[in-house]
Amino acid sequence: MELVVGRPPQEPLERAEAAVEQYAYCPDLGDATIVGDGQAASTTWRFWWD
């Protein structure tokens, strides 16, 4: 699943919160730290399940 995000979180705390929520929704994303450093700040969020 791919989502286009109009206003991704900009502040570090908001990115961390978004990463935790993304990881809870889709644990197949891998490490939540990596999600927070990359995907959470992006305008495109990708989710997949194995």
Biopython code that builds the backbone (N, CA, C, O; Angstrom):
import numpy as np
from Bio.PDB.StructureBuilder import StructureBuilder

atoms = [
    (1, "MET", "N", (0.857, -1.155, 0.000)),
    (1, "MET", "CA", (0.000, 0.000, 0.000)),
    (1, "MET", "C", (0.908, 1.224, 0.000)),
    (1, "MET", "O", (1.929, 1.247, 0.687)),
    (2, "GLU", "N", (0.538, 2.220, -0.758)),
    (2, "GLU", "CA", (1.313, 3.453, -0.823)),
    (2, "GLU", "C", (0.388, 4.632, -0.522)),
    (2, "GLU", "O", (-0.706, 4.737, -1.077)),
    (3, "LEU", "N", (0.841, 5.502, 0.352)),
    (3, "LEU", "CA", (0.070, 6.694, 0.722)),
    (3, "LEU", "C", (0.856, 7.949, 0.360)),
    (3, "LEU", "O", (2.065, 8.015, 0.578)),
    (4, "VAL", "N", (0.173, 8.930, -0.187)),
    (4, "VAL", "CA", (0.784, 10.226, -0.441)),
    (4, "VAL", "C", (0.420, 11.124, 0.733)),
    (4, "VAL", "O", (-0.754, 11.281, 1.071)),
    (5, "VAL", "N", (1.438, 11.711, 1.350)),
    (5, "VAL", "CA", (1.257, 12.507, 2.567)),
    (5, "VAL", "C", (1.495, 13.981, 2.216)),
    (5, "VAL", "O", (2.597, 14.371, 1.831)),
    (6, "GLY", "N", (0.455, 14.774, 2.355)),
    (6, "GLY", "CA", (0.549, 16.189, 2.001)),
    (6, "GLY", "C", (1.423, 17.000, 2.945)),
    (6, "GLY", "O", (2.148, 17.900, 2.520)),
    (7, "ARG", "N", (1.346, 16.673, 4.231)),
    (7, "ARG", "CA", (2.126, 17.404, 5.231)),
    (7, "ARG", "C", (2.765, 16.407, 6.195)),
    (7, "ARG", "O", (2.228, 16.173, 7.278)),
    (8, "PRO", "N", (3.891, 15.820, 5.826)),
    (8, "PRO", "CA", (4.543, 14.877, 6.729)),
    (8, "PRO", "C", (5.067, 15.593, 7.977)),
    (8, "PRO", "O", (5.323, 16.797, 7.939)),
    (9, "PRO", "N", (5.226, 14.870, 9.062)),
    (9, "PRO", "CA", (5.728, 15.508, 10.286)),
    (9, "PRO", "C", (7.134, 16.078, 10.079)),
    (9, "PRO", "O", (7.986, 15.453, 9.448)),
    (10, "GLN", "N", (7.355, 17.270, 10.622)),
    (10, "GLN", "CA", (8.642, 17.950, 10.457)),
    (10, "GLN", "C", (9.500, 17.917, 11.723)),
    (10, "GLN", "O", (10.724, 17.818, 11.645)),
    (11, "GLU", "N", (8.867, 17.998, 12.864)),
    (11, "GLU", "CA", (9.605, 18.024, 14.129)),
    (11, "GLU", "C", (10.061, 16.613, 14.501)),
    (11, "GLU", "O", (9.358, 15.645, 14.213)),
    (12, "PRO", "N", (11.225, 16.485, 15.133)),
    (12, "PRO", "CA", (11.736, 15.162, 15.494)),
    (12, "PRO", "C", (10.765, 14.321, 16.342)),
    (12, "PRO", "O", (10.640, 13.117, 16.117)),
    (13, "LEU", "N", (10.088, 14.934, 17.299)),
    (13, "LEU", "CA", (9.147, 14.188, 18.135)),
    (13, "LEU", "C", (7.956, 13.708, 17.310)),
    (13, "LEU", "O", (7.494, 12.579, 17.480)),
    (14, "GLU", "N", (7.462, 14.559, 16.421)),
    (14, "GLU", "CA", (6.342, 14.161, 15.559)),
    (14, "GLU", "C", (6.750, 13.021, 14.622)),
    (14, "GLU", "O", (5.964, 12.106, 14.378)),
    (15, "ARG", "N", (7.974, 13.077, 14.099)),
    (15, "ARG", "CA", (8.474, 11.996, 13.237)),
    (15, "ARG", "C", (8.575, 10.691, 14.018)),
    (15, "ARG", "O", (8.212, 9.628, 13.515)),
    (16, "ALA", "N", (9.066, 10.778, 15.243)),
    (16, "ALA", "CA", (9.193, 9.582, 16.072)),
    (16, "ALA", "C", (7.822, 8.976, 16.360)),
    (16, "ALA", "O", (7.652, 7.759, 16.289)),
    (17, "GLU", "N", (6.862, 9.811, 16.679)),
    (17, "GLU", "CA", (5.501, 9.319, 16.944)),
    (17, "GLU", "C", (4.906, 8.669, 15.696)),
    (17, "GLU", "O", (4.278, 7.613, 15.784)),
    (18, "ALA", "N", (5.101, 9.293, 14.539)),
    (18, "ALA", "CA", (4.593, 8.731, 13.289)),
    (18, "ALA", "C", (5.271, 7.398, 12.993)),
    (18, "ALA", "O", (4.618, 6.462, 12.533)),
    (19, "ALA", "N", (6.567, 7.303, 13.250)),
    (19, "ALA", "CA", (7.291, 6.063, 12.997)),
    (19, "ALA", "C", (6.779, 4.936, 13.887)),
    (19, "ALA", "O", (6.630, 3.806, 13.422)),
    (20, "VAL", "N", (6.512, 5.221, 15.142)),
    (20, "VAL", "CA", (5.982, 4.210, 16.054)),
    (20, "VAL", "C", (4.611, 3.739, 15.578)),
    (20, "VAL", "O", (4.323, 2.543, 15.593)),
    (21, "GLU", "N", (3.775, 4.670, 15.158)),
    (21, "GLU", "CA", (2.437, 4.309, 14.665)),
    (21, "GLU", "C", (2.531, 3.490, 13.375)),
    (21, "GLU", "O", (1.795, 2.520, 13.196)),
    (22, "GLN", "N", (3.440, 3.884, 12.479)),
    (22, "GLN", "CA", (3.615, 3.137, 11.233)),
    (22, "GLN", "C", (4.098, 1.714, 11.528)),
    (22, "GLN", "O", (3.608, 0.747, 10.944)),
    (23, "TYR", "N", (5.051, 1.603, 12.431)),
    (23, "TYR", "CA", (5.592, 0.288, 12.780)),
    (23, "TYR", "C", (4.525, -0.574, 13.462)),
    (23, "TYR", "O", (4.471, -1.780, 13.220)),
    (24, "ALA", "N", (3.689, 0.008, 14.295)),
    (24, "ALA", "CA", (2.610, -0.743, 14.943)),
    (24, "ALA", "C", (1.611, -1.252, 13.909)),
    (24, "ALA", "O", (1.081, -2.356, 14.039)),
    (25, "TYR", "N", (1.358, -0.447, 12.888)),
    (25, "TYR", "CA", (0.429, -0.816, 11.819)),
    (25, "TYR", "C", (1.027, -1.889, 10.903)),
    (25, "TYR", "O", (0.322, -2.780, 10.428)),
    (26, "CYS", "N", (2.341, -1.787, 10.667)),
    (26, "CYS", "CA", (3.002, -2.682, 9.716)),
    (26, "CYS", "C", (4.393, -3.053, 10.226)),
    (26, "CYS", "O", (5.375, -2.422, 9.835)),
    (27, "PRO", "N", (4.496, -4.065, 11.091)),
    (27, "PRO", "CA", (5.801, -4.448, 11.640)),
    (27, "PRO", "C", (6.786, -4.954, 10.589)),
    (27, "PRO", "O", (7.984, -5.032, 10.860)),
    (28, "ASP", "N", (6.308, -5.294, 9.408)),
    (28, "ASP", "CA", (7.202, -5.757, 8.345)),
    (28, "ASP", "C", (8.078, -4.638, 7.784)),
    (28, "ASP", "O", (8.944, -4.900, 6.948)),
    (29, "LEU", "N", (7.870, -3.397, 8.227)),
    (29, "LEU", "CA", (8.698, -2.290, 7.768)),
    (29, "LEU", "C", (10.140, -2.432, 8.240)),
    (29, "LEU", "O", (11.050, -1.870, 7.632)),
    (30, "GLY", "N", (10.351, -3.171, 9.308)),
    (30, "GLY", "CA", (11.699, -3.327, 9.834)),
    (30, "GLY", "C", (11.880, -2.500, 11.094)),
    (30, "GLY", "O", (10.973, -2.406, 11.922)),
    (31, "ASP", "N", (13.034, -1.913, 11.232)),
    (31, "ASP", "CA", (13.410, -1.153, 12.419)),
    (31, "ASP", "C", (12.658, 0.187, 12.466)),
    (31, "ASP", "O", (12.695, 0.951, 11.501)),
    (32, "ALA", "N", (11.990, 0.465, 13.564)),
    (32, "ALA", "CA", (11.223, 1.709, 13.710)),
    (32, "ALA", "C", (12.132, 2.940, 13.641)),
    (32, "ALA", "O", (11.688, 4.010, 13.224)),
    (33, "THR", "N", (13.390, 2.801, 14.044)),
    (33, "THR", "CA", (14.325, 3.925, 13.965)),
    (33, "THR", "C", (14.561, 4.320, 12.519)),
    (33, "THR", "O", (14.601, 5.506, 12.192)),
    (34, "ILE", "N", (14.717, 3.338, 11.663)),
    (34, "ILE", "CA", (14.924, 3.609, 10.236)),
    (34, "ILE", "C", (13.678, 4.254, 9.641)),
    (34, "ILE", "O", (13.777, 5.170, 8.824)),
    (35, "VAL", "N", (12.519, 3.780, 10.046)),
    (35, "VAL", "CA", (11.262, 4.367, 9.566)),
    (35, "VAL", "C", (11.201, 5.837, 9.962)),
    (35, "VAL", "O", (10.812, 6.681, 9.154)),
    (36, "GLY", "N", (11.577, 6.147, 11.186)),
    (36, "GLY", "CA", (11.542, 7.527, 11.665)),
    (36, "GLY", "C", (12.535, 8.424, 10.956)),
    (36, "GLY", "O", (12.265, 9.605, 10.741)),
    (37, "ASP", "N", (13.672, 7.879, 10.596)),
    (37, "ASP", "CA", (14.698, 8.671, 9.917)),
    (37, "ASP", "C", (14.397, 8.881, 8.435)),
    (37, "ASP", "O", (14.928, 9.806, 7.820)),
    (38, "GLY", "N", (13.555, 8.036, 7.862)),
    (38, "GLY", "CA", (13.314, 8.136, 6.427)),
    (38, "GLY", "C", (11.859, 8.315, 6.067)),
    (38, "GLY", "O", (11.432, 9.411, 5.703)),
    (39, "GLN", "N", (11.104, 7.254, 6.165)),
    (39, "GLN", "CA", (9.728, 7.263, 5.668)),
    (39, "GLN", "C", (8.840, 8.279, 6.372)),
    (39, "GLN", "O", (8.039, 8.941, 5.711)),
    (40, "ALA", "N", (8.952, 8.426, 7.674)),
    (40, "ALA", "CA", (8.049, 9.320, 8.407)),
    (40, "ALA", "C", (8.152, 10.765, 7.925)),
    (40, "ALA", "O", (7.172, 11.506, 8.001)),
    (41, "ALA", "N", (9.313, 11.175, 7.434)),
    (41, "ALA", "CA", (9.513, 12.546, 6.967)),
    (41, "ALA", "C", (9.212, 12.701, 5.482)),
    (41, "ALA", "O", (9.206, 13.818, 4.964)),
    (42, "SER", "N", (8.968, 11.606, 4.805)),
    (42, "SER", "CA", (8.746, 11.616, 3.366)),
    (42, "SER", "C", (7.300, 11.968, 3.013)),
    (42, "SER", "O", (6.406, 11.887, 3.855)),
    (43, "THR", "N", (7.089, 12.354, 1.773)),
    (43, "THR", "CA", (5.729, 12.629, 1.301)),
    (43, "THR", "C", (5.058, 11.372, 0.753)),
    (43, "THR", "O", (3.898, 11.414, 0.345)),
    (44, "THR", "N", (5.777, 10.265, 0.743)),
    (44, "THR", "CA", (5.216, 8.984, 0.324)),
    (44, "THR", "C", (5.521, 7.942, 1.387)),
    (44, "THR", "O", (6.679, 7.718, 1.740)),
    (45, "TRP", "N", (4.479, 7.312, 1.888)),
    (45, "TRP", "CA", (4.639, 6.248, 2.883)),
    (45, "TRP", "C", (4.247, 4.930, 2.247)),
    (45, "TRP", "O", (3.159, 4.810, 1.684)),
    (46, "ARG", "N", (5.131, 3.934, 2.334)),
    (46, "ARG", "CA", (4.873, 2.621, 1.747)),
    (46, "ARG", "C", (4.780, 1.575, 2.851)),
    (46, "ARG", "O", (5.588, 1.541, 3.779)),
    (47, "PHE", "N", (3.768, 0.728, 2.720)),
    (47, "PHE", "CA", (3.553, -0.357, 3.683)),
    (47, "PHE", "C", (3.439, -1.665, 2.910)),
    (47, "PHE", "O", (2.838, -1.709, 1.837)),
    (48, "TRP", "N", (4.017, -2.727, 3.458)),
    (48, "TRP", "CA", (3.898, -4.046, 2.845)),
    (48, "TRP", "C", (3.923, -5.104, 3.928)),
    (48, "TRP", "O", (4.487, -4.907, 5.005)),
    (49, "TRP", "N", (3.317, -6.203, 3.629)),
    (49, "TRP", "CA", (3.246, -7.328, 4.562)),
    (49, "TRP", "C", (3.733, -8.560, 3.843)),
    (49, "TRP", "O", (3.349, -8.826, 2.704)),
    (50, "ASP", "N", (4.587, -9.314, 4.520)),
    (50, "ASP", "CA", (5.091, -10.569, 3.939)),
    (50, "ASP", "C", (4.235, -11.724, 4.353)),
    (50, "ASP", "O", (4.502, -12.861, 3.963)),
]
sb = StructureBuilder()
sb.init_structure("model")
sb.init_model(0)
sb.init_chain("A")
sb.init_seg("    ")
for serial, (resi, resn, name, xyz) in enumerate(atoms, 1):
    if name == "N":
        sb.init_residue(resn, " ", resi, " ")
    sb.init_atom(name, np.array(xyz, "f"), 0.0, 1.0, " ", f" {name:<3s}", serial, name[0])
structure = sb.get_structure()
